Amino acid sequence: MNTYNEERLKAIEIIESLRSGVPSRALMSAVDDLRPQVLNLIRGDLDRLLSNDVPEGRLIWAGYGQGKSHFLRMAEQLALGKNFAVSYVTLNRQVSLNNLTRFYQIAAPFIRTPDSNIPGLMNQLSRVDRNVLTETPIQNQERYVHPLPAIVVELLLHSSEEDFHSLYHHLMGDFLPIAEVRRLARIANLEHLLRQVERFKQEHIPAHFGVLEDVIRLCGYRGWVILIDETELIGRLGRVSRLSAYRNLNWLLNWRKDMICPVYTLAAVASSLQQDVFSSSNRREGDRDTIPRIAGERFGQEVEEEMTKFFNRALIEDCPTLTAFGDNQLIPLLQQIAEWYRRAFTHEREPQPDWLNQVMVNVKGKPVRTYIRATLEVLDHYYLTGRIIPVQPDLLIEHPMEEKQDNNVVEQ
C-alpha cells in the first residue's frame, strides 16, 4: 500500500503547483533561484528598507510564460524571511491601478505576515497595548494627507471587541460612514479627535497606505512590501484611465520620491506593454508620447514632466528584464521535475531517457512554462502507457491590448 509520508505529500504539492501554474510555498522552497542576479537587486532594496532608507520600487519585465509570477513569489518569500508584511495583488477587470481605493481594498485585508497563515492584522492588532501609540508616528496627524485613518486606529485600540471588528474592517478598506465613526468615537470618549476633520475624499486614499504601513510596524514587522502581478493589464484601459493608473503606479513605486512611509513596491509586467502600448507605430501613437501630453493638458506641466520621467525610468536597467533560460538551466530543472513526479506517484522505474530529448527538441524556443507543461504531459503518458510520445505545443499568445472607453474615471 502506498503511504502518504511528508516527502510524498510535498512532491504532490509541487507537481500540482507546476501543473496549475500557481507557485506554492513548497515549490518556492524546492526550486533553486535561477535568476540570482535579479533577486539580489530586490534583496538589496529590502536591506535598505530595513535601515529605514526607503528605496524606489522596480518594474520587472518578462515575456509571456517566462516566470514573472514565479519571480514575484520568490520575492515574497524573501520579504517574509526578512520580517516584512507582504501584499500580493493580481490585477484584473475588477482590480486596476486607475482606482487606488479599490486597489487598497484588495492589498490591505490580504496582507501576509511571517508568523501567521491567516491574512490580515486582526490578531496582531488585538494584542497591541494602546499606550504604545505615543511611541509611534500614528498620532502625528500632520504625517498623513488626511487624519481620519490614524484616528480610526486610535479608536480601534480603545474600543470594545465588537466595535474593534468594525473599525478594523474600516482600516482594511471596508469603509464605515463617517456618522458611524463619530458614534464609535463618542462611545470611546474620543469624539474630540474628529472635531474639524474635513470630509474624506478619493484624493486622500494615500493616507490609508501610510497609516497601514505604520500599523504594520506597530505590530512588530519591518515594513510593507507590495507585489503587483499582471501589471500589463493597464494597457487595456482607456487613455484617461491609463493616465490615472500610471500616476498611481508611479506613486506606489516611489519614483516621485515623496513616499515618507517605508513601503516597497515591485510590479511584474509583460514585455508586450512596451511593444504594444508604450511604443508608437504607424497605426497608433504610443503611451510614451500620448500620456505625458494628456497629463499636461489636464493637470499642467508638472504632471506632464512626471509622466515623461515615469516612462523613461520604466525602460532603464533599474527595471530588469527576466531573460529566457538556457539549456544548462532548463535540463536540471526538468530532471528535478521528473524526480518529484516519481516521488509523488510512487513510480519505481525512471522514464526512458528519450523523454527529455522529446521535450527539449519539440519545445525549443518556447517559454519555460511550456517546457514544464510538456514535461508533465510526457510523464503522464509514459507512466500510463509505458510509451514516450512526441509533444507538439500550440503557439502561446496573449490577448491583444485593446483600449476600452472610459466610463467611470477614477483618479488619484
PEFEN-V634688 format. One record per pair of residues at least 24 apart in sequence whose C-alpha atoms are under 6 Angstrom apart, sorted by the first residue. I is the first residue (numbers start at 1). J is the second residue. D is the distance in whole Angstrom. If there is no record, write none. Layout:
i = {I | I}
j = {J | J}
d = {D | D}
This chain:
i = {8 | 8 | 11 | 11 | 12 | 23 | 54 | 56 | 56 | 56 | 57 | 57 | 57 | 57 | 58 | 58 | 59 | 59 | 59 | 59 | 60 | 60 | 60 | 60 | 60 | 61 | 61 | 61 | 61 | 62 | 62 | 62 | 62 | 63 | 63 | 65 | 65 | 66 | 66 | 68 | 80 | 83 | 83 | 84 | 84 | 84 | 84 | 85 | 85 | 85 | 86 | 86 | 86 | 86 | 86 | 87 | 87 | 88 | 89 | 90 | 90 | 90 | 91 | 97 | 98 | 98 | 98 | 99 | 105 | 108 | 109 | 124 | 130 | 144 | 145 | 146 | 146 | 149 | 150 | 203 | 210 | 223 | 224 | 225 | 225 | 225 | 226 | 227 | 227 | 227 | 228 | 229 | 231 | 232 | 232 | 232 | 235 | 236 | 236 | 236 | 237 | 237 | 238 | 238 | 238 | 238 | 241 | 244 | 358}
j = {343 | 344 | 340 | 344 | 344 | 70 | 262 | 253 | 254 | 255 | 253 | 264 | 265 | 266 | 266 | 319 | 266 | 267 | 268 | 319 | 268 | 269 | 319 | 320 | 321 | 269 | 270 | 271 | 321 | 270 | 271 | 321 | 322 | 270 | 271 | 367 | 369 | 367 | 368 | 268 | 114 | 221 | 222 | 221 | 222 | 223 | 224 | 112 | 113 | 224 | 111 | 112 | 224 | 225 | 226 | 111 | 226 | 227 | 228 | 228 | 229 | 230 | 230 | 245 | 241 | 244 | 245 | 410 | 173 | 172 | 172 | 219 | 157 | 207 | 207 | 204 | 207 | 208 | 211 | 412 | 261 | 262 | 263 | 263 | 264 | 265 | 265 | 265 | 266 | 267 | 267 | 268 | 269 | 269 | 270 | 273 | 401 | 401 | 402 | 403 | 403 | 404 | 403 | 404 | 405 | 406 | 409 | 411 | 390}
d = {6 | 5 | 5 | 5 | 5 | 6 | 5 | 6 | 5 | 6 | 4 | 6 | 5 | 6 | 5 | 5 | 6 | 5 | 6 | 5 | 5 | 6 | 6 | 6 | 6 | 5 | 6 | 6 | 4 | 5 | 5 | 5 | 5 | 5 | 5 | 5 | 5 | 5 | 6 | 6 | 5 | 6 | 6 | 6 | 5 | 5 | 6 | 6 | 5 | 5 | 5 | 5 | 6 | 5 | 6 | 5 | 5 | 5 | 5 | 6 | 5 | 6 | 6 | 5 | 6 | 5 | 4 | 5 | 5 | 5 | 5 | 6 | 5 | 5 | 5 | 6 | 6 | 6 | 6 | 5 | 6 | 6 | 5 | 6 | 5 | 6 | 5 | 6 | 5 | 6 | 4 | 5 | 5 | 5 | 6 | 6 | 6 | 5 | 5 | 5 | 5 | 5 | 5 | 5 | 5 | 5 | 6 | 5 | 6}
